[in-house]
Each structure stands twice: as structure tokens, then as C-alpha cells.
Amino acid sequence: MQEYLIIGSGLFGSVFAHEAAKRGHKVKVIEKRDHIGGNIYTKEIEGIQVHQYGAHIFHTSMKKIWDYINQFAEFNNYTNNVIANYNGEIFSMPFNMYTFNKLWGVITPDEARAKIEEQKKSINLDGAPKNLEEQAISLVGPDVYQKLVKGYTEKQWGQSATDLPAFIIRRLPVRFTYDNNYFNDPYQGIPIGGYTPIIEKLLDHELISVETGVDFFDNKEDYLNSDAKIIFTGMIDQFFDYEIGELEYRSLRFDTEIKDVDDFQGNAVVNYTDAETPYTRIIEHKHFEFGKGTKGKTVVTREYPKDWHRGDEPYYPINNKRNKELYTKYVGLAKEKAPNVLFGGRLGQYRYYNMDQTIMAALQSVEHEFGDK
């Protein structure tokens, strides 16, 4: 029996712990926060399941992953219908016929296509797009770009769109139908009762022990010198004390408040796409579960992107050329200096995983580790 020490109780670590314990291995999970679940942690406030670290809508096209997660929760049939607020004007997201009708008064798909082509031709782009702004305009034209892409994107990344690489938005979701469903995936929903019970069930095994409020780096050498194999889901560059450089991340600040109204904004997610509004979106959590919760109360969260500095929570990697090259070097360093450590998850593998991709990555690591399927 191999012993495993898993650093982080998010989705990757918890899936790996569950699968290792099922195979008869003893697992210890340590978590630096005071709760399990990582960024998918939900907490009940006023009868509402509040997503503490931003909106999490489970969606996937992989039936295998949908069947897997449904072992641990019953999902409602929520679909993500985002709206955008640009200086008080309301638009449908992703870009679809409702959006184009609001912008230009067009009614049919052919009219919308013609208008976008007309817009694109009005801008003289010399050669291949050199930055995100040129890439976006080449795809959807200046009207959509100015109102629904530019401000939101610059707030999210903390940089001018002309300084961001074009590959960040190689394509934009454009639909010539009256369909507000943000995702194309056939399987999507919100777990009834929130995400935390999923993690609790994954970790509910006699061979799994869990400690919260424990920072791996406080006793790193002791952990590394133990007999346990380590599954590390934190930042790979921090693991090596930033030895060959610091990877870049974006962080977030969440401002959550209880409102004494039944319904604050009429939708779960409203994106603010103008440059002047300092936050990127407002989440009203009760709409994820179709208005459940205490009558006359609602909970809203404003989401503020910000630069990441050491000590901040890293929420997503910045996958530009420089960081991809540096991450590759860290992978080489891991093989050389930490061959008994498996790096996983969004931070350990420096990838912008959705939840289904995180589960898939964890299951692939399980298959590789235990040689079974």
C-alpha cells in the first residue's frame, strides 16, 4: 500500500484522493484554507448557496465526466444565460441574434452576417492581426468590439487590448441564432445543495484523512522526506521557490453582500463591459437555483480582477509565450529535482482548466499512476 499526501482539497486533489482510496491506498489531504473544496467551495447564506470564489457553472461535452460527477450530486437544469451591461445598455451574451438586433436592428441571420462583414471591411487591417484588438475586430467588427469586448477584456487582463497577444481570442463565440445559452455543451447545471457536498463525498473514505488550515510550505522538507508520494496542486513555481523565475497569474477580489430585496438584477451573471465600471461582473447567486432562499433577501458578489503578487490568491494563469516557456522549464526541473511529486490542477499544470477538464486531468493522472482504467 502506497501512502499519498495531497496538497490542496480542490477538485483535482479530491478526485485523486477518492480514486487512490478506492484502490486501497492511504491518503492524507492538507489544505491551507480553513475549508475544503478549493475555488468551487460554496457556503449557504440566507438559504442561498453562495459561490465564494466566483461563479461556477458545471458544463461538459464529455459524457464520461458528466456520469462521474453525477455520482456525487444531483444537478438542476440551469443554463448560463449571461447578459452584458454597457453603460446601462443591456445585450445578450454570447454574441447572437438578440445582440445584433439590439446593435443594428437586423432580424435575420443573413442581415447580421452582412452587417458584420460590412463592419470588418470598414477597418483597414494590414496583414495578420498583431494584437488582441485587431484580432477581435477582424472577427466581429468595431461595434461589437468596442461595446462588448474591449473594456471587459482590458479589465480582466489588466492591460490594453493593443498590448495583448492576438492568440488569446483566436475565435469569438458568434451565433446567428436567437440562443442565449452561453455554452454549447450538452451537459450542464448546478449541483443542488452546492459544490461543497461533492468534495465532502469525494473525501468521505476510511482511508482518507483531511486537515485544513495547514500550509505545506511551513513544513515542506518534512513532507518531502516522508514516505508518502506527493500530489501537489499549488503553484509549481512556488514549489521550487521561484528558482528559475516567477510565472504570471491574475488574481481576483470578491465583494459579497446581502441585499434586502427579493431580486437584485434578474439574472445570475451580468457582465459589465464598459471600462469605467471597476468590476467585471455581478453574480446573484440565488438565480443559480431558480430563486431559492430566504424571502426578501438575496446575495450578490462583485468580481474585481487585479494583478497578482506573492501572497495573493492566483486564480488563473497568463498563458502567453513567455510563461509557457517558463512553465516548460519548471516541468524539466520537476523531473530532475522532484521525480516523486505529481503536479496537478490549474496551478500545478499552469493551465486554465474548466471543472470538467480538471476532473479529466485528475482521472488521467490516476490512470497513469495506477496503470488501470
PyMOL commands that set and color helices and strands:
alter all, ss='L'
color gray80, all
select helices_A, chain A and resi 11-22+38-40+63-69+97-104+109-122+132-157+166-169+196-202+216-218+220-224+236-239+285-289+321-337+345-348+355-370
alter helices_A, ss='H'
color red, helices_A
select strands_A, chain A and resi 3-7+26-31+42-45+48-51+58-60+83-86+89-92+187-189+208-212+229-232+249-259+269-272+281-284+298-307+316-317+341-343
alter strands_A, ss='S'
color yellow, strands_A
deselect
rebuild
show_as cartoon
